[in-house]
């Protein structure tokens, strides 16, 4: 502490009231103690601050150490000892209990006054400083977490870079010098020599320099370039080279990947398979590939047109159920049949586009295994414009006779009986339609109708839709 040089000259006229105001204004909290450390008076800079201290009304007459928390009592004893020994030290932080919430940290500086051993302790509220300090700690911990995460990412990248069987180079985009190379890239040059620091053109046969420039030009303009066949210097082997552009800080780098042309050709589809995939992409019927839960993996242009989507990315990751007519029912029936039988043919439903317009469609689907996991392909054909030829009268489904009888009964029986008869007819027709749509799969039909399987059997038995063997099995 550095005191005033001439306090007697300039502060001699200050009375006790003025001194009390100065003390209260100079500190957030101030306490007056006698030579034994008994608290005789206290002052707070504001009433709001005073209300935050627990039991501050009962401080007067108690020892100062009894008003603070347990862990701060030793610091109070040390401050009182320093004052009595006339040893000037820096202030000490003590904590006060609050009415609610965490303790209040106060930085106190104790000063002896008068000739009777009185002590005045000036306190400064450290909560704002503690909050700022906590923010600094939180930011530091966040930096440490981000640094650890980046180290983990770099480690995974290094492992992948080192273990990939294909030669990979990191090249400076401006100078075309090789900055990094994985172990597989050593086969590109002299196995005993180092390729780091060489120019990329040193690995390429001079006859392929034009192709290399074409590759680099494509990377500069589009950020990447498709496979270009280049002949390697020395060995003369032909390799397919792919380039990608990326930034690391202010430096622009290229990732150059090499693949043996023979191995790459083995992974390519045959011409007939490639033509078939191209045909599926451009057929007028919608075609969708989903995973085992019905989540769309890919879709062709016809499906995007039917659903009024702008691009394929809007459909990827979405459930096919989003566009089918009966959400939660149709897709469940299709998936159940695919899991049981592996195929579905001519399943009639409705397809809704993004604007709510509905189209009648027929869906045929099949299941295949992809890496041990089933994938489903759905061919969706619109039938709204289909021309239906008139079938012979003998083959047409007859109008329900019971419904004709109901019409004839109008005026002869009560409306209550008519409604009951009509309900039975509608229930029978609905069950027959559900069984037809699900290929006589009663579990799927019950799910489609929203009833339990047992309830479906009861209704089928009541309407005479169960075979004799089924009736005996139920009994």
C-alpha positions as a Markdown table, in Angstrom:
| # | Residue | x | y | z |
|---|---|---|---|---|
| 1 | Unk | 0.0 | 0.0 | 0.0 |
| 2 | Unk | 1.3 | 3.5 | -0.8 |
| 3 | Unk | -0.3 | 6.1 | 1.5 |
| 4 | Unk | -0.9 | 9.9 | 1.1 |
| 5 | Unk | 2.2 | 12.1 | 1.8 |
| 6 | Unk | 0.5 | 14.9 | 3.7 |
| 7 | Unk | -2.9 | 13.5 | 5.1 |
| 8 | Unk | -2.7 | 15.7 | 8.2 |
| 9 | Unk | -2.7 | 18.8 | 6.1 |
| 10 | Unk | -5.6 | 17.9 | 3.8 |
| 11 | Unk | -7.8 | 15.5 | 5.9 |
| 12 | Unk | -7.6 | 17.2 | 9.3 |
| 13 | Unk | -11.1 | 18.7 | 9.0 |
| 14 | Unk | -12.9 | 15.5 | 8.2 |
| 15 | Unk | -15.3 | 14.5 | 11.0 |
| 16 | Unk | -16.6 | 11.0 | 11.8 |
| 17 | Unk | -19.7 | 11.3 | 9.5 |
| 18 | Unk | -17.7 | 12.3 | 6.5 |
| 19 | Unk | -15.1 | 9.6 | 7.2 |
| 20 | Unk | -18.0 | 7.0 | 7.4 |
| 21 | Unk | -19.3 | 8.2 | 4.0 |
| 22 | Unk | -15.8 | 7.9 | 2.5 |
| 23 | Unk | -15.3 | 4.4 | 3.9 |
| 24 | Unk | -18.7 | 3.2 | 2.6 |
| 25 | Unk | -18.0 | 4.8 | -0.8 |
| 26 | Unk | -14.5 | 3.4 | -1.1 |
| 27 | Unk | -15.5 | -0.3 | -0.6 |
| 28 | Unk | -18.3 | -2.6 | -1.5 |
| 29 | Unk | -18.4 | -3.7 | 2.1 |
| 30 | Unk | -16.6 | -2.3 | 5.1 |
| 31 | Unk | -16.5 | -3.5 | 8.7 |
| 32 | Unk | -15.2 | -1.8 | 11.9 |
| 33 | Unk | -13.6 | -4.1 | 14.5 |
| 34 | Unk | -12.2 | -3.6 | 17.9 |
| 35 | Unk | -8.8 | -4.8 | 19.0 |
| 36 | Unk | -10.2 | -8.3 | 19.8 |
| 37 | Unk | -11.7 | -8.7 | 16.3 |
| 38 | Unk | -15.3 | -8.2 | 17.5 |
| 39 | Unk | -17.4 | -6.6 | 14.7 |
| 40 | Unk | -18.8 | -3.3 | 15.9 |
| 41 | Unk | -20.3 | -1.9 | 12.7 |
| 42 | Unk | -20.6 | -2.6 | 9.0 |
| 43 | Unk | -21.5 | -0.7 | 5.9 |
| 44 | Unk | -22.5 | -1.8 | 2.4 |
| 45 | Unk | -22.2 | 0.2 | -0.8 |
| 46 | Unk | -25.8 | -0.6 | -1.8 |
| 47 | Unk | -28.9 | -2.0 | -0.1 |
| 48 | Unk | -29.2 | -4.7 | -2.9 |
| 49 | Unk | -25.7 | -6.0 | -2.0 |
| 50 | Unk | -26.6 | -6.1 | 1.7 |
| 51 | Unk | -29.6 | -8.3 | 1.0 |
| 52 | Unk | -27.5 | -10.9 | -0.6 |
| 53 | Unk | -25.5 | -11.7 | 2.6 |
| 54 | Unk | -27.1 | -14.2 | 4.9 |
| 55 | Unk | -27.8 | -13.0 | 8.5 |
| 56 | Unk | -26.0 | -9.7 | 8.0 |
| 57 | Unk | -28.3 | -8.1 | 10.6 |
| 58 | Unk | -26.7 | -10.2 | 13.4 |
| 59 | Unk | -23.1 | -9.5 | 12.5 |
| 60 | Unk | -22.6 | -6.7 | 15.1 |
| 61 | Unk | -21.3 | -8.0 | 18.4 |
| 62 | Unk | -20.0 | -11.3 | 16.9 |
| 63 | Unk | -16.3 | -12.1 | 16.1 |
| 64 | Unk | -15.5 | -11.4 | 12.5 |
| 65 | Unk | -14.4 | -15.0 | 11.9 |
| 66 | Unk | -17.9 | -16.2 | 12.8 |
| 67 | Unk | -19.5 | -14.3 | 10.0 |
| 68 | Unk | -17.6 | -16.0 | 7.1 |
| 69 | Unk | -17.6 | -19.6 | 5.8 |
| 70 | Unk | -15.6 | -22.3 | 7.6 |
| 71 | Unk | -12.7 | -22.4 | 5.2 |
| 72 | Unk | -12.2 | -18.6 | 5.4 |
| 73 | Unk | -11.8 | -18.4 | 9.2 |
| 74 | Unk | -8.1 | -19.0 | 9.2 |
| 75 | Unk | -7.6 | -16.1 | 6.7 |
| 76 | Unk | -9.5 | -13.8 | 9.2 |
| 77 | Unk | -7.2 | -14.8 | 12.0 |
| 78 | Unk | -4.1 | -14.2 | 9.8 |
| 79 | Unk | -5.3 | -10.7 | 8.8 |
| 80 | Unk | -5.9 | -9.8 | 12.5 |
| 81 | Unk | -2.5 | -11.1 | 13.4 |
| 82 | Unk | -0.9 | -9.0 | 10.7 |
| 83 | Unk | -2.7 | -5.9 | 11.8 |
| 84 | Unk | -1.6 | -6.3 | 15.4 |
| 85 | Unk | 2.0 | -7.0 | 14.3 |
| 86 | Unk | 1.8 | -4.0 | 12.0 |
| 87 | Unk | 2.8 | -6.1 | 9.1 |
| 88 | Unk | 1.4 | -4.8 | 5.8 |
| 89 | Unk | 0.5 | -7.5 | 3.4 |
| 90 | Unk | -1.7 | -7.8 | 0.4 |
| 91 | Unk | -5.4 | -8.4 | 0.9 |
| 92 | Unk | -6.9 | -11.8 | 1.4 |
| 93 | Unk | -10.0 | -13.4 | -0.2 |
| 94 | Unk | -12.7 | -14.7 | 2.2 |
| 95 | Unk | -16.1 | -16.1 | 1.4 |
| 96 | Unk | -19.5 | -15.1 | 2.8 |
| 97 | Unk | -22.6 | -17.4 | 2.8 |
| 98 | Unk | -25.5 | -16.0 | 0.8 |
| 99 | Unk | -29.2 | -16.3 | 1.1 |
| 100 | Unk | -29.2 | -18.5 | -2.0 |
| 101 | Unk | -26.7 | -19.5 | -4.6 |
| 102 | Unk | -22.9 | -19.8 | -4.3 |
| 103 | Unk | -20.8 | -18.0 | -1.7 |
| 104 | Unk | -19.8 | -14.4 | -2.2 |
| 105 | Unk | -16.0 | -13.9 | -2.6 |
| 106 | Unk | -14.7 | -10.7 | -0.9 |
| 107 | Unk | -11.2 | -9.3 | -1.1 |
| 108 | Unk | -10.4 | -7.6 | 2.3 |
| 109 | Unk | -7.7 | -5.2 | 3.3 |
| 110 | Unk | -7.5 | -4.6 | 7.1 |
| 111 | Unk | -6.1 | -1.2 | 8.3 |
| 112 | Unk | -5.6 | -0.1 | 12.0 |
| 113 | Unk | -7.1 | 3.3 | 12.9 |
| 114 | Unk | -7.2 | 5.4 | 16.1 |
| 115 | Unk | -5.3 | 4.8 | 19.3 |
| 116 | Unk | -7.6 | 2.2 | 20.9 |
| 117 | Unk | -6.8 | -0.6 | 18.4 |
| 118 | Unk | -9.8 | -0.2 | 16.2 |
| 119 | Unk | -9.5 | -1.9 | 12.7 |
| 120 | Unk | -11.3 | -1.1 | 9.5 |
| 121 | Unk | -11.5 | -3.8 | 6.9 |
| 122 | Unk | -12.3 | -2.7 | 3.3 |
| 123 | Unk | -13.8 | -5.4 | 1.1 |
| 124 | Unk | -14.2 | -5.6 | -2.7 |
| 125 | Unk | -16.8 | -7.9 | -4.3 |
| 126 | Unk | -14.9 | -10.3 | -6.6 |
| 127 | Unk | -17.9 | -12.0 | -8.2 |
| 128 | Unk | -17.4 | -10.1 | -11.5 |
| 129 | Unk | -13.8 | -11.0 | -11.5 |
| 130 | Unk | -14.6 | -14.6 | -10.7 |
| 131 | Unk | -17.1 | -14.8 | -13.5 |
| 132 | Unk | -14.5 | -13.4 | -15.9 |
| 133 | Unk | -12.0 | -15.8 | -14.6 |
| 134 | Unk | -14.4 | -18.7 | -15.1 |
| 135 | Unk | -15.0 | -17.6 | -18.7 |
| 136 | Unk | -11.3 | -17.6 | -19.3 |
| 137 | Unk | -11.1 | -21.1 | -17.9 |
| 138 | Unk | -14.0 | -22.2 | -20.0 |
| 139 | Unk | -12.4 | -20.8 | -23.2 |
| 140 | Unk | -9.1 | -22.4 | -22.3 |
| 141 | Unk | -10.8 | -25.8 | -21.8 |
| 142 | Unk | -12.7 | -25.3 | -25.1 |
| 143 | Unk | -9.4 | -24.6 | -26.9 |
| 144 | Unk | -7.9 | -27.7 | -25.3 |
| 145 | Unk | -10.9 | -29.8 | -26.4 |
| 146 | Unk | -10.7 | -28.5 | -30.0 |
| 147 | Unk | -7.0 | -29.0 | -30.0 |
| 148 | Unk | -7.4 | -32.6 | -28.8 |
| 149 | Unk | -10.1 | -33.2 | -31.4 |
| 150 | Unk | -7.9 | -31.8 | -34.2 |
| 151 | Unk | -5.1 | -34.0 | -33.0 |
| 152 | Unk | -7.4 | -37.1 | -33.2 |
| 153 | Unk | -8.6 | -36.1 | -36.7 |
| 154 | Unk | -5.0 | -35.6 | -37.8 |
| 155 | Unk | -4.0 | -39.0 | -36.3 |
| 156 | Unk | -6.9 | -40.7 | -38.2 |
| 157 | Unk | -5.9 | -38.9 | -41.4 |
| 158 | Unk | -2.3 | -40.0 | -41.0 |
| 159 | Unk | -3.2 | -43.6 | -40.4 |
| 160 | Unk | -5.5 | -43.6 | -43.4 |
| 161 | Unk | -2.9 | -41.8 | -45.5 |
| 162 | Unk | -0.2 | -44.3 | -44.5 |
| 163 | Unk | -2.3 | -47.5 | -44.9 |
| 164 | Unk | -4.2 | -46.8 | -48.1 |
| 165 | Unk | -2.9 | -49.3 | -50.8 |
| 166 | Unk | -3.1 | -46.7 | -53.6 |
| 167 | Unk | -0.3 | -44.2 | -54.1 |
| 168 | Unk | -1.3 | -40.7 | -52.8 |
| 169 | Unk | 0.7 | -37.5 | -53.0 |
| 170 | Unk | 0.2 | -34.0 | -51.5 |
| 171 | Unk | 1.6 | -31.5 | -54.0 |
| 172 | Unk | 2.0 | -27.7 | -53.8 |
| 173 | Unk | -0.3 | -26.2 | -56.4 |
| 174 | Unk | 2.0 | -23.4 | -57.3 |
| 175 | Unk | 5.4 | -25.1 | -57.6 |
| 176 | Unk | 4.0 | -28.6 | -58.3 |
| 177 | Unk | 6.6 | -30.0 | -55.8 |
| 178 | Unk | 5.7 | -33.1 | -53.8 |
| 179 | Unk | 5.2 | -32.3 | -50.1 |
| 180 | Unk | 4.0 | -35.6 | -48.7 |
| 181 | Unk | 3.8 | -39.2 | -50.0 |
| 182 | Unk | 2.4 | -42.3 | -48.5 |
| 183 | Unk | 4.4 | -45.6 | -48.5 |
| 184 | Unk | 2.5 | -46.9 | -51.6 |
| 185 | Unk | 3.7 | -43.9 | -53.6 |
| 186 | Unk | 7.4 | -45.0 | -53.3 |
| 187 | Unk | 6.7 | -47.4 | -56.2 |
| 188 | Unk | 6.1 | -44.5 | -58.5 |
| 189 | Unk | 9.8 | -43.5 | -58.5 |
| 190 | Unk | 13.1 | -45.0 | -57.5 |
| 191 | Unk | 12.3 | -47.2 | -54.4 |
| 192 | Unk | 15.7 | -46.3 | -52.9 |
| 193 | Unk | 15.3 | -42.6 | -53.5 |
| 194 | Unk | 13.1 | -40.0 | -52.0 |
| 195 | Unk | 10.3 | -38.5 | -54.0 |
| 196 | Unk | 9.5 | -35.7 | -51.5 |
| 197 | Unk | 10.7 | -32.5 | -52.9 |
| 198 | Unk | 10.7 | -33.6 | -56.5 |
| 199 | Unk | 8.4 | -32.0 | -59.1 |
| 200 | Unk | 5.3 | -34.0 | -60.0 |
| 201 | Unk | 6.4 | -34.0 | -63.6 |
| 202 | Unk | 9.5 | -36.0 | -62.6 |
| 203 | Unk | 7.3 | -39.1 | -62.1 |
| 204 | Unk | 5.5 | -38.8 | -65.4 |
| 205 | Unk | 6.8 | -39.9 | -68.8 |
| 206 | Unk | 7.5 | -36.9 | -71.1 |
| 207 | Unk | 4.9 | -38.3 | -73.6 |
| 208 | Unk | 2.2 | -37.8 | -71.0 |
| 209 | Unk | 3.1 | -34.2 | -70.1 |
| 210 | Unk | 0.1 | -32.8 | -72.1 |
| 211 | Unk | -2.3 | -35.1 | -70.2 |
| 212 | Unk | -0.7 | -34.0 | -66.9 |
| 213 | Unk | -1.3 | -30.3 | -67.8 |
| 214 | Unk | -4.9 | -31.1 | -68.7 |
| 215 | Unk | -5.3 | -32.8 | -65.3 |
| 216 | Unk | -3.8 | -29.8 | -63.5 |
| 217 | Unk | -5.9 | -27.3 | -65.5 |
| 218 | Unk | -9.1 | -29.3 | -64.6 |
| 219 | Unk | -8.2 | -29.2 | -60.9 |
| 220 | Unk | -7.5 | -25.4 | -61.0 |
| 221 | Unk | -10.8 | -24.7 | -62.7 |
| 222 | Unk | -13.2 | -27.2 | -61.1 |
| 223 | Unk | -11.5 | -28.2 | -57.9 |
| 224 | Unk | -11.1 | -31.8 | -59.1 |
| 225 | Unk | -10.4 | -33.7 | -62.2 |
| 226 | Unk | -11.6 | -37.2 | -63.2 |
| 227 | Unk | -9.3 | -40.1 | -64.0 |
| 228 | Unk | -6.8 | -39.4 | -66.7 |
| 229 | Unk | -4.4 | -42.0 | -68.0 |
| 230 | Unk | -0.8 | -41.1 | -67.6 |
| 231 | Unk | 2.4 | -43.2 | -68.3 |
| 232 | Unk | 4.9 | -43.3 | -65.5 |
| 233 | Unk | 8.5 | -42.5 | -66.0 |
| 234 | Unk | 11.0 | -45.4 | -65.7 |
| 235 | Unk | 8.5 | -48.3 | -65.5 |
| 236 | Unk | 6.3 | -47.1 | -68.4 |
| 237 | Unk | 3.2 | -48.4 | -66.5 |
| 238 | Unk | 0.0 | -46.7 | -67.3 |
| 239 | Unk | -1.9 | -45.4 | -64.4 |
| 240 | Unk | -5.2 | -43.5 | -63.8 |
| 241 | Unk | -4.6 | -40.2 | -62.0 |
| 242 | Unk | -7.2 | -38.2 | -60.1 |
| 243 | Unk | -6.6 | -34.8 | -58.6 |
| 244 | Unk | -8.4 | -32.7 | -55.9 |
| 245 | Unk | -7.7 | -29.2 | -54.8 |
| 246 | Unk | -7.9 | -28.0 | -51.1 |
| 247 | Unk | -6.5 | -25.2 | -48.9 |
| 248 | Unk | -4.4 | -25.5 | -45.8 |
| 249 | Unk | -4.1 | -22.0 | -44.3 |
| 250 | Unk | -3.0 | -19.7 | -47.1 |
| 251 | Unk | -1.4 | -22.5 | -49.1 |
| 252 | Unk | -3.3 | -24.2 | -52.0 |
| 253 | Unk | -2.5 | -27.9 | -52.2 |
| 254 | Unk | -3.4 | -30.7 | -54.5 |
| 255 | Unk | -4.1 | -34.3 | -53.5 |
| 256 | Unk | -3.1 | -36.6 | -56.4 |
| 257 | Unk | -4.2 | -40.2 | -56.3 |
| 258 | Unk | -2.9 | -42.9 | -58.6 |
| 259 | Unk | -4.5 | -46.2 | -59.5 |
| 260 | Unk | -3.3 | -49.0 | -61.8 |
| 261 | Unk | -5.3 | -49.0 | -65.0 |
| 262 | Unk | -5.7 | -52.7 | -65.1 |
| 263 | Unk | -7.1 | -52.9 | -61.5 |
| 264 | Unk | -9.4 | -50.0 | -62.1 |
| 265 | Unk | -10.8 | -51.6 | -65.2 |
| 266 | Unk | -11.6 | -54.7 | -63.3 |
| 267 | Unk | -13.9 | -52.7 | -61.0 |
| 268 | Unk | -15.8 | -51.1 | -63.8 |
| 269 | Unk | -19.2 | -52.3 | -64.9 |
| 270 | Unk | -19.5 | -54.1 | -68.1 |
| 271 | Unk | -21.0 | -52.2 | -71.0 |
| 272 | Unk | -24.3 | -54.1 | -70.7 |
| 273 | Unk | -24.7 | -53.3 | -67.0 |
| 274 | Unk | -23.8 | -49.7 | -67.5 |
| 275 | Unk | -26.4 | -49.4 | -70.3 |
| 276 | Unk | -29.0 | -51.0 | -68.0 |
| 277 | Unk | -28.2 | -48.5 | -65.2 |
| 278 | Unk | -28.4 | -45.7 | -67.7 |
| 279 | Unk | -31.8 | -47.0 | -68.9 |
| 280 | Unk | -33.1 | -47.2 | -65.3 |
| 281 | Unk | -32.1 | -43.6 | -64.8 |
| 282 | Unk | -34.1 | -42.4 | -67.9 |
| 283 | Unk | -37.1 | -44.7 | -67.9 |
| 284 | Unk | -40.5 | -42.9 | -67.7 |
| 285 | Unk | -41.5 | -44.9 | -64.6 |
| 286 | Unk | -40.2 | -43.8 | -61.2 |
| 287 | Unk | -37.5 | -46.0 | -59.6 |
| 288 | Unk | -36.3 | -45.7 | -56.0 |
| 289 | Unk | -33.7 | -47.6 | -54.0 |
| 290 | Unk | -34.1 | -47.7 | -50.2 |
| 291 | Unk | -32.5 | -49.4 | -47.3 |
| 292 | Unk | -34.2 | -52.0 | -45.1 |
| 293 | Unk | -36.2 | -49.3 | -43.3 |
| 294 | Unk | -37.5 | -47.6 | -46.5 |
| 295 | Unk | -35.1 | -44.7 | -46.3 |
| 296 | Unk | -34.3 | -43.5 | -49.9 |
| 297 | Unk | -30.7 | -44.1 | -51.0 |
| 298 | Unk | -31.2 | -43.0 | -54.7 |
| 299 | Unk | -34.0 | -42.1 | -57.1 |
| 300 | Unk | -34.2 | -41.6 | -60.8 |
| 301 | Unk | -35.4 | -38.5 | -62.7 |
| 302 | Unk | -38.9 | -39.9 | -63.2 |
| 303 | Unk | -39.5 | -40.2 | -59.5 |
| 304 | Unk | -38.3 | -36.6 | -58.9 |
| 305 | Unk | -40.7 | -35.4 | -61.6 |
| 306 | Unk | -43.6 | -37.4 | -60.1 |
| 307 | Unk | -43.0 | -35.9 | -56.6 |
| 308 | Unk | -42.1 | -32.4 | -57.9 |
| 309 | Unk | -38.6 | -32.4 | -56.3 |
| 310 | Unk | -35.9 | -30.2 | -57.7 |
| 311 | Unk | -33.0 | -32.6 | -57.3 |
| 312 | Unk | -32.1 | -36.0 | -56.0 |
| 313 | Unk | -30.5 | -34.6 | -52.8 |
| 314 | Unk | -34.0 | -33.6 | -51.6 |
| 315 | Unk | -35.1 | -37.2 | -51.6 |
| 316 | Unk | -32.0 | -38.8 | -50.1 |
| 317 | Unk | -32.4 | -39.7 | -46.4 |
| 318 | Unk | -36.2 | -39.3 | -46.5 |
| 319 | Unk | -38.6 | -42.1 | -46.0 |
| 320 | Unk | -40.5 | -43.3 | -49.1 |
| 321 | Unk | -43.6 | -43.3 | -46.8 |
| 322 | Unk | -43.5 | -39.4 | -47.0 |
| 323 | Unk | -45.0 | -39.6 | -50.6 |
| 324 | Unk | -47.2 | -42.7 | -50.4 |
| 325 | Unk | -51.0 | -42.3 | -50.0 |
| 326 | Unk | -51.5 | -43.9 | -46.7 |
| 327 | Unk | -48.7 | -42.9 | -44.3 |
| 328 | Unk | -47.6 | -45.7 | -42.0 |
| 329 | Unk | -49.6 | -48.3 | -43.9 |
| 330 | Unk | -48.6 | -48.7 | -47.5 |
| 331 | Unk | -44.8 | -48.8 | -46.9 |
| 332 | Unk | -45.2 | -51.1 | -44.0 |
| 333 | Unk | -47.2 | -53.6 | -46.2 |
| 334 | Unk | -44.6 | -53.4 | -48.9 |
| 335 | Unk | -41.7 | -53.9 | -46.6 |
| 336 | Unk | -43.4 | -56.8 | -44.8 |
| 337 | Unk | -44.0 | -58.6 | -48.1 |
| 338 | Unk | -40.5 | -57.9 | -49.3 |
| 339 | Unk | -39.0 | -59.4 | -46.2 |
| 340 | Unk | -41.2 | -62.4 | -46.4 |
| 341 | Unk | -41.3 | -63.1 | -50.2 |
| 342 | Unk | -38.6 | -61.0 | -51.7 |
| 343 | Unk | -40.9 | -59.3 | -54.2 |
| 344 | Unk | -44.1 | -57.4 | -54.6 |
| 345 | Unk | -46.1 | -57.0 | -57.9 |
| 346 | Unk | -48.6 | -54.4 | -58.9 |
| 347 | Unk | -49.4 | -52.9 | -55.5 |
| 348 | Unk | -52.0 | -50.2 | -56.0 |
| 349 | Unk | -51.7 | -47.0 | -54.0 |
| 350 | Unk | -51.5 | -43.2 | -54.3 |
| 351 | Unk | -48.4 | -41.1 | -54.7 |
| 352 | Unk | -48.5 | -37.5 | -53.4 |
| 353 | Unk | -46.2 | -34.8 | -54.7 |
| 354 | Unk | -44.7 | -31.9 | -52.7 |
| 355 | Unk | -47.7 | -29.8 | -53.4 |
| 356 | Unk | -50.3 | -32.3 | -52.3 |
| 357 | Unk | -51.5 | -33.5 | -55.8 |
| 358 | Unk | -52.3 | -37.2 | -55.9 |
| 359 | Unk | -51.6 | -39.8 | -58.6 |
| 360 | Unk | -52.8 | -43.3 | -58.8 |
| 361 | Unk | -49.8 | -45.7 | -59.1 |
| 362 | Unk | -48.8 | -49.3 | -59.2 |
| 363 | Unk | -45.7 | -50.4 | -57.3 |
| 364 | Unk | -43.6 | -53.4 | -58.0 |
| 365 | Unk | -40.6 | -54.1 | -55.8 |
| 366 | Unk | -37.7 | -56.5 | -55.3 |
| 367 | Unk | -35.1 | -57.1 | -52.6 |
| 368 | Unk | -31.3 | -57.6 | -53.0 |
| 369 | Unk | -28.4 | -57.9 | -50.5 |
| 370 | Unk | -25.8 | -55.2 | -50.5 |
| 371 | Unk | -22.8 | -56.0 | -48.2 |
| 372 | Unk | -25.1 | -58.3 | -46.1 |
| 373 | Unk | -27.7 | -55.6 | -45.7 |
| 374 | Unk | -31.0 | -55.8 | -47.7 |
| 375 | Unk | -31.8 | -53.0 | -50.1 |
| 376 | Unk | -35.1 | -52.6 | -51.9 |
| 377 | Unk | -35.9 | -51.3 | -55.4 |
| 378 | Unk | -39.3 | -49.9 | -56.1 |
| 379 | Unk | -40.6 | -49.4 | -59.6 |
| 380 | Unk | -43.5 | -46.9 | -59.5 |
| 381 | Unk | -45.8 | -46.5 | -62.5 |
| 382 | Unk | -48.5 | -44.0 | -62.8 |
| 383 | Unk | -51.9 | -45.5 | -63.9 |
| 384 | Unk | -54.1 | -42.4 | -63.8 |
| 385 | Unk | -54.2 | -42.2 | -67.6 |
| 386 | Unk | -54.5 | -46.0 | -68.1 |
| 387 | Unk | -57.3 | -46.9 | -70.5 |
| 388 | Unk | -59.4 | -49.6 | -69.0 |
| 389 | Unk | -61.0 | -51.9 | -71.6 |
| 390 | Unk | -64.5 | -53.1 | -70.9 |
| 391 | Unk | -64.4 | -56.7 | -69.7 |
| 392 | Unk | -67.1 | -59.2 | -70.7 |
| 393 | Unk | -70.1 | -59.2 | -68.5 |
| 394 | Unk | -69.4 | -62.7 | -67.3 |
| 395 | Unk | -65.9 | -61.6 | -66.0 |
| 396 | Unk | -67.0 | -58.4 | -64.4 |
| 397 | Unk | -67.5 | -58.4 | -60.6 |
| 398 | Unk | -71.2 | -58.4 | -59.9 |
| 399 | Unk | -72.7 | -55.6 | -57.9 |
| 400 | Unk | -73.1 | -56.9 | -54.3 |
| 401 | Unk | -76.4 | -58.7 | -54.2 |
| 402 | Unk | -76.8 | -57.8 | -50.5 |
| 403 | Unk | -76.5 | -54.1 | -51.4 |
| 404 | Unk | -79.2 | -54.5 | -54.1 |
| 405 | Unk | -81.4 | -56.1 | -51.4 |
| 406 | Unk | -80.7 | -53.2 | -49.1 |
| 407 | Unk | -81.9 | -50.7 | -51.8 |
| 408 | Unk | -85.1 | -52.8 | -52.2 |
| 409 | Unk | -85.7 | -52.7 | -48.5 |
| 410 | Unk | -85.8 | -48.9 | -48.3 |
| 411 | Unk | -89.3 | -47.9 | -47.0 |
| 412 | Unk | -89.9 | -51.4 | -45.7 |
| 413 | Unk | -87.6 | -51.5 | -42.7 |
| 414 | Unk | -86.2 | -48.9 | -40.3 |
| 415 | Unk | -83.1 | -46.7 | -41.1 |
| 416 | Unk | -81.2 | -48.4 | -38.2 |
| 417 | Unk | -81.5 | -51.8 | -39.8 |
| 418 | Unk | -80.5 | -50.4 | -43.2 |
| 419 | Unk | -77.4 | -48.8 | -41.8 |
| 420 | Unk | -76.4 | -52.1 | -40.0 |
| 421 | Unk | -76.8 | -54.1 | -43.3 |
| 422 | Unk | -74.8 | -51.4 | -45.3 |
| 423 | Unk | -72.1 | -51.5 | -42.7 |
| 424 | Unk | -71.7 | -55.2 | -43.0 |
| 425 | Unk | -71.5 | -55.0 | -46.8 |
| 426 | Unk | -68.8 | -52.3 | -46.6 |
| 427 | Unk | -66.9 | -54.2 | -44.0 |
| 428 | Unk | -66.9 | -57.3 | -46.1 |
| 429 | Unk | -65.8 | -55.4 | -49.3 |
| 430 | Unk | -63.0 | -53.7 | -47.3 |
| 431 | Unk | -61.6 | -57.0 | -46.0 |
| 432 | Unk | -61.7 | -58.6 | -49.4 |
| 433 | Unk | -59.9 | -55.6 | -50.9 |
| 434 | Unk | -57.2 | -55.6 | -48.2 |
| 435 | Unk | -56.6 | -59.3 | -48.7 |
| 436 | Unk | -56.4 | -58.8 | -52.4 |
| 437 | Unk | -53.9 | -55.9 | -52.1 |
| 438 | Unk | -51.7 | -57.8 | -49.7 |
| 439 | Unk | -51.7 | -61.1 | -51.5 |
| 440 | Unk | -53.8 | -62.8 | -48.8 |
| 441 | Unk | -51.3 | -61.8 | -46.1 |
| 442 | Unk | -53.7 | -61.5 | -43.2 |
| 443 | Unk | -51.2 | -59.8 | -40.9 |
| 444 | Unk | -50.6 | -57.0 | -43.4 |
| 445 | Unk | -54.3 | -56.8 | -44.2 |
| 446 | Unk | -55.1 | -56.4 | -40.5 |
| 447 | Unk | -52.4 | -53.6 | -40.2 |
| 448 | Unk | -53.8 | -51.9 | -43.3 |
| 449 | Unk | -57.4 | -52.0 | -41.9 |
| 450 | Unk | -56.2 | -50.8 | -38.4 |
| 451 | Unk | -57.5 | -53.8 | -36.5 |
| 452 | Unk | -55.9 | -56.6 | -34.7 |
| 453 | Unk | -55.2 | -59.9 | -36.4 |
| 454 | Unk | -57.6 | -61.8 | -34.1 |
| 455 | Unk | -60.3 | -59.2 | -34.8 |
| 456 | Unk | -59.8 | -59.7 | -38.5 |
| 457 | Unk | -60.3 | -63.4 | -38.2 |
| 458 | Unk | -63.5 | -62.9 | -36.3 |
| 459 | Unk | -64.9 | -60.5 | -39.0 |
| 460 | Unk | -63.8 | -62.9 | -41.8 |
| 461 | Unk | -65.5 | -65.8 | -40.1 |
| 462 | Unk | -68.7 | -63.7 | -39.6 |
| 463 | Unk | -68.7 | -62.8 | -43.3 |
| 464 | Unk | -67.9 | -66.4 | -44.5 |
| 465 | Unk | -64.4 | -65.4 | -45.8 |
| 466 | Unk | -62.6 | -68.2 | -44.0 |
| 467 | Unk | -62.0 | -71.6 | -45.5 |
| 468 | Unk | -63.2 | -74.7 | -43.5 |
| 469 | Unk | -59.7 | -75.6 | -42.5 |
| 470 | Unk | -59.1 | -72.1 | -41.2 |
| 471 | Unk | -62.4 | -72.3 | -39.1 |
| 472 | Unk | -61.3 | -75.7 | -37.6 |
| 473 | Unk | -57.8 | -74.2 | -36.8 |
| 474 | Unk | -59.4 | -71.3 | -35.0 |
| 475 | Unk | -61.7 | -73.6 | -33.0 |
